[in-house]
């Protein structure tokens, strides 16, 4: 899957200026992360105000649609119908995506709906990582295990009938339960979405009675759906009240020529996961379609691996895993395929800058540069962007960046060459050379 095949859909009910401000922040965070972004205005009072018009003018790349107030479920379904992409990623107007959030999910895509951990942003601005529970067939019926932010196919949305228009509170729980029941689910253990807590949230403005009623109604709808649909994407163990569920989930159509039955092709670089214990390797379990967790015994060592999940990455004894080549050749295996390092092509070095004319002795002195606080740069960003970022950083800020982000030797050497070619700061060059020497030792 490519991010160009993903549409981000955002319903918004803007009744106050703060709602427009939150949507602005949301759109800034999603820009460039998908092939299409659709905002469906659900009866917003501010849609004709100068503030909303300024927002639309600022984000001309977004497709805005205005309609009467029909609720979030109707808005999301309408946005999906308008989408021209194969996959959808729902986002609330008060959410904020981390850099490369959608790309990270796309890199783990194997046809199974994906959700990620969150970052809770409290009223005072304090941030807290909020890990969501791993996917579990039973838990999803009794509690909301995922936020609305689930990457899945448009055809999967069609198969489960979309969001239920009768719900405007906890509608994400009810929808995700139906989606996960039919197609399974998988958690990506990385905080990719900022979930802002504020006084305008529906879960805060709703009364205790409304919440209790919504919880009861959602559980009843999920229970009835589970009884009606016996085929599910979870492990097919026998369940009380659900008869015998099929062990084979309906196979969704992936967004590329890759076959969902061969998740060994997924690009996961084991070098980013640390060094496994002696005698162990990183491997992916490819033993079946079932998404629920269960135990698996290694074919050769007979070691029992606890809580194994389809398409998950685990540390297993080397003798229990086959190489990808052996797997493709049909070699006998116990379900574990060894992960191999991903070959990354280093980005091209930027061309040297044009020579700078000698300044006149009578020219005014250059203004003292004010240190600029920069956010952490994604690891796979082009080297030219690293150099541009470096030019606005002090040496101390550059040191902070090097401490936070792991660069390869080619990237470090490229930055050194670019800094020297620009007749840059000696301190920055020495700092980069120090980190390069540390990496080489």
Secondary structure as UniProt FT lines:
FT   HELIX           3..5
FT   STRAND          6..12
FT   HELIX           17..30
FT   TURN            31..32
FT   STRAND          36..42
FT   HELIX           45..48
FT   HELIX           50..58
FT   TURN            59..61
FT   STRAND          63..67
FT   HELIX           72..82
FT   STRAND          87..90
FT   TURN            93..94
FT   STRAND          95..97
FT   TURN            99..100
FT   HELIX           101..107
FT   STRAND          114..121
FT   TURN            123..124
FT   STRAND          127..130
FT   TURN            137..138
FT   HELIX           139..142
FT   STRAND          150..153
FT   HELIX           154..160
FT   TURN            165..166
FT   HELIX           171..183
FT   STRAND          186..196
FT   TURN            199..200
FT   HELIX           202..205
FT   HELIX           208..228
FT   TURN            240..241
FT   TURN            260..261
FT   HELIX           263..265
FT   HELIX           270..272
FT   TURN            278..279
FT   STRAND          280..285
FT   STRAND          294..297
FT   TURN            299..301
FT   STRAND          304..308
FT   TURN            310..311
FT   STRAND          313..317
FT   HELIX           318..320
FT   STRAND          321..322
FT   HELIX           324..328
FT   TURN            329..330
FT   STRAND          336..338
FT   TURN            361..362
FT   TURN            379..380
FT   HELIX           383..391
FT   HELIX           395..404
FT   HELIX           409..421
FT   TURN            422..423
FT   HELIX           426..440
//
